[in-house]
Structures are given as C-alpha cells and as structure tokens.
C-alpha cells in the first residue's frame, strides 16, 4: 500500500512562507493541527511548522532568539513575523510512490510524527502522520497483544510548579512532544506541545503580549495549562484498545500507571513499532 493512498482523501491546510506566525498559530489551534506544510505559490514545499517549532519559539530553544534578541522581547512584533522565521527548512519527506512501510521506517528512524509526500518535482501532494498509519492498519493488531512490550519506561517528567520556559527547554532538548506531570510520585497531568499552541492562541496571552509582559507568559507554571483529566493505560491493556483510544480521542500518548504511580508512557510511535 502506498503511503499516498492512505491519505488520498485527507484534507490538508497549507500556508505560505509569508503567513505570519500568529496566523499559523490560529490555524493550528482552531483545527487541532500539530503541523502545517509551507509551500510557495507554485505548490513546491519550502518548509513545515510543527508544534515543536512553537515550543522552541516560546522559549525552548534557538527560535526564541527571534523574540529575545531580534525584537528585544517584544512578543507582539515577533509573533507577527513571517512563519519562515521559525519554520523547519530541512524537511524529511516521502516520494509519491513510497509505501506505508517506508513511512513507518521514517517515523521510527527520523523521530518525526508527520511527513509530507511530494511528487518528483517537489510539489506537495499530502501529509501522512503516525496516527494515519495506526488508523489504516489498526485491524491488523492481534486482539490479544498487550502494551507491555511497547511501553517506554525510561521517562522524563515535569512537575506542576515548573515554569513554561523550563519545560519547553526539556521538551526541545529531548525531542519529546509531551511530558507527564508528576507530584509526590503520582501522575497529576500531562503537558503537550499542543498545549503551547493553545496558550499562545489565547486572549490572555495576547493581552500580555500587548502589555509587553513576555516573561509573565514564559514564567507560567505548568499546573495552570496542563491537562489534568488524563486518559491513562494499564500495563495489561490491549494494544488494539489503546490504539483505538488514540484515534478516537485524538491523543498522541497515554501515560501508563499502577496505583496512580507513573511507570511509563505509550505513544503513537510506540504503537507503530508493532507493524515492523
């Protein structure tokens, strides 16, 4: 099966290099997109902006320099800059004839969650994600297979009192799109790259931007924006059931707990390992 066939009916929103970061954030927030392909007017791919680029931009890494250095912490000026200022330019892509196995291999080896599909001239055709693969192949998962062998057990977590910018740095440094939040050895929430998009797209943030209070934004405590009603998994849960939850609930990972204690996490990337 070609990767392109998996997403042939998928609706994709594209933006241009001149689209502002603010406009891109709005599109991502309203549509719950984790990534947007960026194309020239002739539809040739020039870059991609992902939720992790936003985490980097808000304080996690080098893209924060746009705010801190180029615009002297003027968040309003920075966020109204063209998206080309923070987009990922060296994009990992698939060819239109690559099969779904190549997509899986790319997800696992390149540590990405979504890959644009291009024709031979570099024109954008579609975009395939880990979730698209899971949705397409979910019926191939053995009904009796549990998640035990697919759980990531060496985990890095955040604490409720940590500041947004510190958690952003941890996520960017480790390439994690989400972190469980733990207090007194118990899971109390989860923070995801998508939550950063929600925060930046909120009225509260824009008011702080207009007042020039960028530090008040980046110093927000994680407990204020984390997801508290976390859907979790148990060590003995069936892999197929967990995969269904990911697809139906539109979530990329489930913390794995025993007696409220975090023992691991299972992500979409972990699930697609089943198909290798």
C-alpha positions in Angstrom: 0.0 0.0 0.0 1.3 3.4 -1.0 1.6 6.0 1.8 -0.2 8.4 -0.5 -3.2 6.1 -0.8 -3.6 6.1 3.0 -4.2 9.9 2.9 -5.7 10.4 -0.5 -8.9 11.8 0.9 -7.3 13.8 3.7 -7.9 17.5 3.9 -4.7 19.4 4.3 -4.3 23.1 5.1 -1.2 24.7 3.6 0.3 28.1 4.3 2.9 30.3 2.6 6.3 31.5 3.9 4.8 35.0 4.2 2.0 33.8 6.5 2.6 35.3 9.9 3.4 33.1 12.9 0.3 34.4 14.6 -1.9 33.3 11.6 -0.2 29.9 11.6 -0.9 29.6 15.3 -4.6 30.4 14.8 -4.9 27.8 12.1 -3.2 25.2 14.2 -5.2 26.0 17.3 -8.6 26.1 15.6 -8.1 22.9 13.6 -6.0 21.0 16.3 -3.2 20.6 13.7 0.2 19.6 15.0 1.9 20.7 11.8 1.4 22.8 8.7 3.2 22.3 5.4 4.6 25.6 4.0 4.6 26.0 0.2 5.5 28.5 -2.5 2.6 29.7 -4.7 3.5 27.0 -7.2 2.9 24.4 -4.5 6.5 23.4 -4.1 7.3 22.6 -0.5 9.6 25.0 1.3 9.2 24.1 4.9 7.0 22.9 7.7 5.9 24.3 11.0 5.2 21.9 13.8 4.0 22.1 17.4 7.6 21.5 18.5 8.7 24.6 16.5 6.2 26.6 18.6 7.6 25.1 21.8 11.1 26.2 20.6 9.8 29.6 19.7 8.2 30.2 23.1 11.4 29.6 25.0 12.6 26.1 24.4 15.5 26.7 22.1 17.2 28.8 19.4 13.9 30.1 17.8 13.2 32.0 21.0 16.0 34.3 19.8 13.5 35.9 17.4 11.7 37.2 20.5 14.6 37.8 22.9 17.3 39.2 20.6 15.8 40.4 17.3 12.8 42.1 18.8 14.1 42.7 22.4 11.4 40.5 24.0 8.6 42.3 22.0 6.3 39.3 21.6 3.8 41.1 19.5 6.4 42.1 16.9 7.9 38.6 16.9 4.6 36.7 16.5 3.6 38.9 13.6 6.8 38.0 11.7 6.5 35.6 8.6 6.5 31.9 9.6 9.6 31.4 7.5 11.5 32.9 10.5 10.9 29.8 12.6 9.8 27.0 10.2 11.8 23.8 9.8 13.5 24.2 6.5 15.2 20.8 6.1 12.0 18.8 5.8 12.0 15.0 5.8 9.7 13.9 3.0 8.4 10.8 1.2 8.1 10.2 -2.5 4.6 9.7 -4.0 5.4 6.1 -4.7 6.8 5.2 -1.2 4.8 2.6 0.6 3.4 2.6 4.1 6.4 0.6 5.4 8.7 3.4 4.3 6.5 5.8 6.2 6.8 3.7 9.3 10.5 3.4 8.9 10.8 7.2 8.6 8.7 7.8 11.7 10.8 5.5 13.7 14.3 6.4 12.4 13.9 10.1 12.0 11.9 10.8 15.1 9.1 12.7 13.3 5.4 12.3 13.7 4.3 13.5 10.3 5.9 13.6 6.8 4.9 15.5 3.6 4.5 13.5 0.5 5.9 15.1 -2.7 5.9 14.3 -6.4 9.1 14.1 -8.4 9.3 17.9 -8.9 8.9 18.6 -5.2 5.3 19.7 -5.3 3.3 19.0 -2.2 0.7 16.2 -2.5 -0.3 15.3 1.0 1.0 14.6 4.5 0.9 11.3 6.4 1.2 11.0 10.2 1.7 8.3 12.7 -2.0 8.4 13.5 -2.9 7.9 9.8 -0.8 4.7 9.8 -2.4 3.4 13.0 -5.9 4.2 11.7 -5.1 2.4 8.4 -3.6 -0.7 10.0 -5.4 -1.0 13.3 -7.3 -4.1 12.3 -4.0 -5.9 11.8 -3.2 -5.7 15.5 -3.7 -9.0 17.3 -6.6 -8.8 19.7 -4.6 -10.5 22.5 -1.5 -8.3 22.1 -0.9 -6.2 25.3 1.0 -2.9 25.5 3.6 -4.4 27.9 6.3 -4.8 25.3 5.7 -1.4 23.7 5.8 0.9 26.7 8.5 3.5 27.0 9.7 3.0 30.6 12.6 5.4 30.8 10.6 8.6 31.1 11.3 12.3 31.8 8.5 14.1 33.5 7.7 17.6 34.6 6.4 18.9 38.0 3.4 21.2 38.4 5.5 24.1 39.7 7.9 24.2 36.8 7.9 27.2 34.5 6.7 27.0 30.9 10.1 28.0 29.5 11.9 25.4 31.5 9.6 22.6 30.4 9.9 23.9 26.8 13.7 23.5 27.0 13.3 20.0 28.3 11.0 19.0 25.5 13.1 20.6 22.8 16.4 19.1 24.2 15.0 15.6 24.3 12.7 15.8 21.2 9.6 15.0 23.3 6.2 16.2 22.2 4.7 15.7 25.6 5.7 15.2 29.2 3.8 13.6 32.1 3.4 15.8 35.1 4.2 14.2 38.4 3.8 15.3 42.0 4.8 13.2 45.1 5.3 10.2 42.8 1.7 10.4 41.4 0.6 11.4 37.9 -1.3 14.7 38.1 -1.4 15.7 34.5 0.3 15.9 31.1 1.7 18.8 29.1 1.9 18.5 25.3 3.2 20.6 22.5 -0.4 21.3 21.5 -1.0 23.0 24.9 1.7 25.5 24.0 -0.3 26.3 20.8 -3.5 26.8 22.9 -1.7 29.1 25.3 -0.2 31.3 22.6 -3.6 31.5 20.8 -5.4 32.5 24.0 -6.8 36.0 24.7 -4.8 36.1 28.0 -1.6 35.7 26.1 -2.4 38.3 23.5 -3.2 40.8 26.3 0.2 40.0 28.0 1.9 40.5 24.6 0.3 43.9 24.1 1.5 44.9 27.5 5.0 43.7 26.8 4.9 41.1 29.6 6.7 38.3 27.7 8.3 37.0 30.9 4.9 36.6 32.5 4.0 34.3 29.7 7.1 32.2 29.7 7.1 32.0 33.5 3.6 30.5 33.6 3.5 27.4 35.9 2.7 24.1 34.2 -0.1 23.4 36.6 -2.0 26.3 35.0 -2.1 24.9 31.5 -1.5 21.1 31.8 -4.2 18.6 31.0 -5.5 17.3 34.4 -8.1 14.7 33.3 -5.6 12.4 31.8 -6.6 9.3 29.9 -4.2 6.6 31.2 -3.4 3.0 30.4 -2.5 -0.1 32.5 0.4 -2.4 31.8 -2.0 -5.2 30.8 -4.2 -3.2 28.5 -4.6 -4.5 24.9 -2.6 -2.7 22.3 -5.5 -2.5 19.9 -7.7 -0.9 22.5 -5.1 1.7 23.3 -4.6 2.4 19.6 -8.4 2.9 19.2 -8.3 5.4 22.1 -5.6 7.4 20.3 -7.5 7.5 17.1 -10.9 8.2 18.6 -9.8 10.7 21.2 -7.3 12.4 19.0 -4.4 12.0 21.5 -0.8 11.0 20.9 0.1 9.2 24.1 -1.2 7.6 27.2 0.7 7.6 30.5 0.9 4.1 32.0 0.1 3.9 35.7 -0.2 1.5 38.5 -1.9 2.7 41.7 -1.7 6.3 40.4 2.1 6.0 40.0 3.6 6.6 36.6 5.5 3.6 35.3 5.8 4.5 31.7 4.2 6.0 28.6 2.9 4.6 25.3 2.9 6.9 22.3 1.8 6.6 18.7 5.4 6.0 17.8 5.4 3.0 20.2 2.3 1.6 18.7 3.6 1.7 15.1 6.5 -0.4 16.2 4.1 -3.3 16.2 3.9 -3.1 12.4 7.6 -3.5 11.8 
